[in-house]
Amino acid sequence: MKWFYRCPSCDARYDIVPGRYLCDACATRQQVDRPLAGVLEVEWEGDPAPGTLPLPVEAEWFPPIPVGNTPLWAPVRLRAEFSAPNLWLKDDTCNPSGSFKDRASFLVAAFAKKHGVQEIVLASTGNAASSMAAVGAAAGLHIKVFLPASAPVAKRIQVLQYGAELVSVDGNYDKAFDLSLEYSNRTGALSRNTAYNPLTIEGKKTVAYEIVDDLVKAGASAPAHIFVPVGDGVIIAGVYRGFENLLKLGRIATIPIIWACQAEGSSAIARALALSHAGSDDFGAPQSSSTIADSISVDVPRNGLHALSKIKKYGGRTVVVSDAEILAAQKTLSSGSGLFAEPSSSAAFAGWLKVRETIPATDTCVLLITGSGLKDIKAAALGLGLEQ
Ligand SMILES: *Cc1c(COP(=O)(O)O)cnc(C)c1O
């Protein structure tokens, strides 16, 4: 098999080597305060062994930590309560650091090991940092993270506990992003910045393979709808990538309808889709984000352009929920299923609650539960009406 990066905008090809992040030609179109231009995708030529999950780094380099293969399970009481016989939860809180981000960290760490790179640097709102720190600890890599001082305390503690180097940023995620890029450009450390490093998107595709395999094993029908919490738009792009692969391999017949679930106070991709329906392909000026769901709180969605092009190509949809709806959904999900999800993931459930009556009741719906509720106790306490 031959692996390479391909630019989805201009079709240029690049080798998958350290130091290659964006498409040279398309990155020149980068505008200030707009999503990344020139985000690359991983592509292959040749035939993977039947039934395997093709990835651009060989398994011998995988870090010794069990990422992915998380449970897909039936929330029986929620199914009954909401007359949704084919509702499924994909529980990525079971990843080692408690979030979906481990899927990306795993592939980036494998790539670093393969190429003898010792240091990985990144900016994060919290989960990417705690995830990279955990996987880096397993792999024996030096991890440096730039984290806004406002990140939830559990995520900061995780970073330190796993032995990573924490740089607390007096400013928001955008500032942390810039500082981390400056550091990787200066030192040659491998950047794991989300979307900027194409392997972050590629690593996240594994969830689509698992969902399809597990539904087949359960004798269920192929997924019709996937609900994904969206901030920067990398998870949703990874999910699309996985289904595109499965289509290419003949393992599915169609791409499911993917719902981008966003918080009212951070809904750049939903706004851009509406603008695009009105004939404009611009993201407009960034709006200052404000939501309880810190993991999906971004002013500028880094992977906005790429994610939006996928949503448009495959007829994906957006649903926007308020913080009150997110907190109510968090409680409904916890008490109705036993799965305590952080606010971002509760936004996926809230999104489903909001639109479920518009989709056929028997359609197979999968909710991506991306992060553990224990990562942000303060938000959950607010939802319960407790003082913290
Ligand atoms: C990062 C994250 C998201 C959002 O992913 P994006 O790629 O930023 O859209 C959702 N849920 C959790 C738990 C996350 O950590």
The ligand as an SDF file (V2000), in Angstrom:
LIG
                    3D

 15 15  0  0  0  0  0  0  0  0999 V2000
  -12.5190   18.0750   21.2870 C   0  0  0  0  0  0  0  0  0  0  0  0
  -13.8000   17.5270   21.7490 C   0  0  0  0  0  0  0  0  0  0  0  0
  -14.9810   17.6770   21.0100 C   0  0  0  0  0  0  0  0  0  0  0  0
  -15.0560   18.4620   19.7340 C   0  0  0  0  0  0  0  0  0  0  0  0
  -14.1840   18.0360   18.7160 O   0  0  0  0  0  0  0  0  0  0  0  0
  -13.7600   19.0340   17.5570 P   0  0  0  0  0  0  0  0  0  0  0  0
  -12.8270   18.2590   16.7400 O   0  0  0  0  0  0  0  0  0  0  0  0
  -13.1260   20.2210   18.2320 O   0  0  0  0  0  0  0  0  0  0  0  0
  -14.9960   19.4340   16.8350 O   0  0  0  0  0  0  0  0  0  0  0  0
  -16.1270   17.0810   21.5040 C   0  0  0  0  0  0  0  0  0  0  0  0
  -16.1380   16.4050   22.6640 N   0  0  0  0  0  0  0  0  0  0  0  0
  -15.0180   16.2520   23.4050 C   0  0  0  0  0  0  0  0  0  0  0  0
  -15.0970   15.5160   24.6930 C   0  0  0  0  0  0  0  0  0  0  0  0
  -13.8260   16.8170   22.9810 C   0  0  0  0  0  0  0  0  0  0  0  0
  -12.7470   16.6800   23.7450 O   0  0  0  0  0  0  0  0  0  0  0  0
  1  2  1  0
  2  3  1  0
  2 14  2  0
  3  4  1  0
  3 10  2  0
  4  5  1  0
  5  6  1  0
  6  7  2  0
  6  8  1  0
  6  9  1  0
 10 11  1  0
 11 12  2  0
 12 13  1  0
 12 14  1  0
 14 15  1  0
M  END
$$$$
